[in-house]
Amino acid sequence: MSFSRDDPSTWGVFRPLIIAHDVGRSRDRSTAVVGGNSPFEPRLIGIKECKELPQGLYGSPRASALATVDRGYGCNALIVADLSNDASYAEVLYETFGPRVIGLQISRYGDGMSFERRPVKRGAIPVYTIGRSYLLEMFQAQMQSDQVRMVDGPDSRRAYEQLAALETEMRDSGIVYSCPPGQHDDLGISCAMLAWAAQHPHLEYWLRTAHAGRKVRRPRQAPSPSAWT
């Protein structure tokens, strides 16, 4: 398949590969949206797969479903996870993916630059705070400036439709985006999370931390008897 700038499925690799994971509540589905930066144009973001995980998964089973997607891409992706509704899930994610995990706390305010290091059993996860409206408007700006490409398919179209269907309300604090009754925005939010991570100033630091955590120390070999003769 020849390379096409407009079709992320032809890019071969992403630099880096990112999986955005929106964590659904009881009535929502969690997600795994896969993509990253183009290998030829670092400012171009590609979204290759938008996937809703099975409903009703929590904790370890949910992380296992995400790990199945990760294995399909060589277990080499940064995992950007929404921890807004389930702080304890950070433990499970770190146990499954190690230092590849980047947390996101989606709230009313925040520009996605400040973070806290949230302790987990065997380390810590950086958790960034970002306003929901700020996140969505950033993604909208990236789309309008022609920085984002999405593979055409029913799931990516559903993600786009979710974003297009969001209702807006002007308040003193700014514009608030909400889902119409009975609808969801899980895939759309995940696409915005991926695009946020792909262009974040701390991206290189995340990659260094992830790769350092994957290094395996070789066991020392016992001296050969011939070394003493």
N, C-alpha and C positions, 0 to 999 in steps of 0.2 A: 504494500500500500504506500503510495507516494505521499510526501508531507504536504499538508494543507494548513495554512495559518489559521483558518477558520474552523478546523475540525480537530479538537484535542485528542481524538482517538488515533490520529496519525502521528502524534508527536513522538511516540516511542517512550520517552522518559519525561519526568517533570523535575525541575531543579528549584526546590526539593519537592518530593511527594508529600501531600498533606491529606489527612482524613479528618473532616469536621464531623463531630458527633454531638447532635442535639439530644438531650436526655428528656424523653417524654414523661408526662405525668400518667395517671391511671387511664385516662381516656385518649391519650396521644400515643403515637409511635415514636420510638427513638430512631435516629437516622445515622447513616454513614455516607457522607458526600466526599468523593475522591477527586483530587486534582492537584493543581500547583502551578508554578511558574513555567513558562515555555523555556525549553533548552536553548532557544535561539534569540528570544526577546524577553529579557528578565522582567520587563514591565507588563508583559502580557500574561494574563491568568487564564488557565484552562480548567474546566470542570468536566471530568470524563464520565463519572457515574454518580447518580443520585439514587440512594437506596433507603427504603424504610425497613427497619428491622421488625421482626414479628412482635405483635402487641402482647402486653402482659409480662414482659421480661423485666426483671429487677436484679440489681447486684451482679453476682458472678455470671448467671446465665446471659444477662445483657452484655457484659464484657466479652463473654465467649462468642456471642453472635458478631460482635464488632471484630474480634480477633479472626474470625473466619474470613471476613472481608479483607483484613490486613494481610492474611496469608496469601490471598490471591494476588497481592502486589509485592510479595517477597519480604514481608515483615520489616519494611524499611521506611515507613511513613511516620511523620510527626502526627501525633494524635491531639487534635484541638477539641476539647470537651467542654460543654456547657455544664457547670457545676452549680448553677443557680438554685436548683430545687432539691438537690441531694448532695450535701457536702460530704457525707460518708462514702459516697461512690468514688471519691478520690483514692481511697485506700485500695479498692478493688482494681481500679485502672492502673495504679502504679504497680501493683502486684502482677498484673497481666502484661503491661507494656514498658515498665521501668521509666527511665528519665526521658522517654520520648513524649511524655504527656505534658501538654500545656493546658492549664485550666482557664476558663472564662466565666466571670460572674456578670450576667446581664441584668442590669438594674435600671433605675431611672436616670442616673447620671454617670459620667465617666467618659474619658476619651480613649480608653484602651491602652494607655501608656503606663499607668501606675499599677504595681502588683504587690502582692504579699507572697511570701514563701510559706505554703501550707504544709506543716509536718505530716508525714505519713510514716508507716511502720519502718520502712527501710530507707527513708530519704525525705525529700520534700518536693512539692509541685509548685511552680510559679502560677499564681492565679491572678489574672488581670481583670479589672473592673471596667465595664463599658456600658454606656447608656443604650437602651434598645433603639431609641430614635436615632442616636448618633451612628450606631452600627448600620441600620437600614439606609440612612441617608448617605453614608460613606459608600455602601455597595451601589446605591442608585447612581452616585457620581461616577463610580468606576465603570458602570454599564454605559452611561451616557458619553463618557470619554473614550469608549471603544477599547477598554482594557480587559474585557472579560469575554471568553468564548465558552459555549456550552455545547456538549454533544447533543444532537437532536434525538429525542426519544420521549416516550410517554412520561417517564419520571421527571426528566428535566423540564418538560412542558408543564407538568403539574407544579413543580417548584416555581416556575415563572408565573403561573396563574395564581398561586398563593400570594406572591408578592403584589401582583397587580390588583388583587381583591382586597388588600388591606384598607381599612377605613381610617381616615385621619380626623383628628380633632385638635383645634388650636386652643392651647391653654396658656396661662401666664408663663409657664416654664418652657413653652415651645410646642412643637407639633408632637402629638401622641399617635402612634400607629396601633391599631387593634384589629383582631380577626372578626369578621362577621359571625353572628351566632351559628354554631354548628360546624364551622370551618376551622382549618388548622393552618399553621405557617411553619411547620417543623422543617420541611425540605428547604423552603425559602430562607429561613434563618440560618440553616446550615451552610447554604451557599454564601451568605454574607459573612459567616464566620471564617470560611475557607479563604475568601478574598481578603479579609482583614489580616489573617495570619500570613498570607503569601507576600504581602507588601510591608510587613511590620519591621521597624528598625532593629528589633531584637532577634530577627530570624537567624542570623549567622550564629549568634550566641546559643540559641536553642539547638541548632544543629551540632555545634561543638559539644554541648552537654550530652546530647543524645548519643553521639558517636563515642564519647569517652566512656559512657556507661555500658557500651556494647563490647569494649575491648576485653579480651580474655587473656589472663596471664598464663603464660606457659609454665608448667611445673619445672622446677629445677631438676636437672639430671644429676644423678649421683656420679661422683668422679670415677672414671674408669680405672681399674687396677693397673693398667698399663701406664697410667700417668705417674705412678710412683717408681717405675723401673727405669 
